[in-house]
Amino acid sequence: MVMRISSQTIYNSGVSQLNTLQSQLQRAQLQLSTGRRVLTPADDPVASARALEITQSQELNTQFVTNRSNARSSLSLVDQSLQTTDDLLQDVKRLIVNAGNPGLSQQDRQSLATELEGRLDDLLGQANATDGTGGYLFSGYGLNTQPFAKNSTGAGYQGDQGARELQVASSRKVPISVSGSQVYEEVLTGNGTFLTGADPANATRGGAGIISPGSVVDMAALTGHQYTIDFAVVPATPGVPEVVTFTVNDVTAGTQVLANQPYRPGEPIVFDGMQLDIKGKPADLDQFTVEPSTNQSLFTTMRNLITALSNSPSNPVADAQRTNDLNVANQNITNALDKVLSVRASVGSGLKELDHLDSAGLDLNIAYAEQIGDLLDADPIETISRFTQLQTNLEAAQKSYKALTGLSLFNFI
């Protein structure tokens, strides 16, 4: 059976074939120009879905880059403020050494007290430092709460104990602030284990004894108790020299640790794992104290130091009392320096971690780009070959269509 094919069918079939080849050629051209194999999700639904997941992860990683930049900026401001605080405390220690000069007059010491008042204000300025946008660096979670307010004892902390954090990686948050309480309030007194001091009433008794900060000689023997060192002085009589003795009492346990020991200025006094010495000339009933170290505000230490130098006369009793106060202040300032250095080390550790995370984030971005490329990118050689083949096919189809449509019976009449 012979089937007749109309001219209309021939024309329609040819046009359809040309359209198909042109569409395929255009798609190959787009793949070449974009470098992408998958132009729409319909081209490869599985690869498109996987690429979308990876792209979302890549965008999240890019956001972490911004977060790390913000965290680095905040931590750098904290570190700069702590560096300034460190410099100020070093200067305070210099002034304490100067204040211990026995040749200074009362007016000289008053001048040093005035200078220390300025250092106290400078320290408060650093404790209330901001991030440039009005947010306080050392207020904890309370970004808009001023951390410290000056008062009669130095300064009071108004912030909280928190530390603001920022997400800098998929499973890592870093603190970008420090609680002012941690830096300026939690400063141990004395040598960090125990604090020595002189009873203020020693001055009224005419005592001129000076106690050292002391040190720990046996950690295992420490009790954490409070002690007093009480002096007894038997005045000299004709032919009998003055006799000075001391007794160490454990106030917490209510017992005597050392009883009626002969006093020799500067000789070590050792008991319950601690060692200290007392110099000068204690008076009868004079008392010195030894108690466990506690936290004390840096600003309280500064205020006590300023008070010790203000209106301080020059005489053996006042000199001894002032020396005891300066010893305590110097040790407390040293502890404050150690605290600042410890916090700076923590901040530095955070900055170093951000550097490592930046490096890891860069590697991750490269890995994400490679995975997306493997899923969506076109093979240039294969695409160019296919484009050339399609171009040849289209040219052949156009020529054959032209020839086919040119056939007509009228050409033979």
C-alpha angles and dihedrals in degrees: 000000000000116000117207117221116204124225090242091059091050091050094047093047092050094048091048092052092048091050091050093050092046090050092050091047092049091050091050089049090052090049090053095047095045098034088227126127093191109057097165132015088252090066092066115353095185095050091044093053093048091046090052091054092049092046090054090051089048092052090049090051089051089054089052088056089058091045091052090051090053092046091050090051093051095045091048090055090050091049092049091051092049090049090055090047089052091052091049093050091050088054091049090054089052090053091049090054090049091049090057091064105117090208094067119109125227088257091053091052090048089054090052089049089053090050090049089052087060091049089052090055090047091052090049088052091055092045088054094044118144134212095241094264096071097268116129118236098210104037098095114223091344097090093176097039116102104236101214136029122190117245141160093283095047110274138335124226115236100174130082136252097257131111119211114236135202128203105241100165137016092270103017135083123180128199111248097186139040128223110248088220090062093052105034106019106039096066116137118231126229118004092334094265104051138002125223124202146162124246107251088225089067088083092057090052091052094249119160101184121140120203124203124229089249131208142238116259100170120024092188092059096053115117103182089229130140118251139187127205107210123194129210121193123194107196119234119264128193106298094000120091124222114277120212120186136167136205126206112216126192099221094187095053095031093232138120116248098181123011130203096343117177112252117234114175112246095006112135116257109207126188138143094000094311132107129195140144138219125212134184128040116310117199127228112289092013113152136203125191136218118190138158116279115260135185115274130179116255088226091055089053089051093049092049090049093051090048091051091056098041116093091353112160125210114248134111095264095046090043091055093047091048092048091053090050092048092049091053092046093047092052092046092049089050089053090049089053090051089051092050091048090049092052091045089053089054091049090048090051089054092050091049091050090053089055090053091047090051090054092047091046091053091051090048092052090052090050091049091050091050092050092049090047092051090052101042111016122103125234102246095209094048092045094049091048092049092046091052091048092049091047090053092047092050092050091050092048092049092051093046091047091051091050093046095049090049093064114103137153088229088071089067099046 
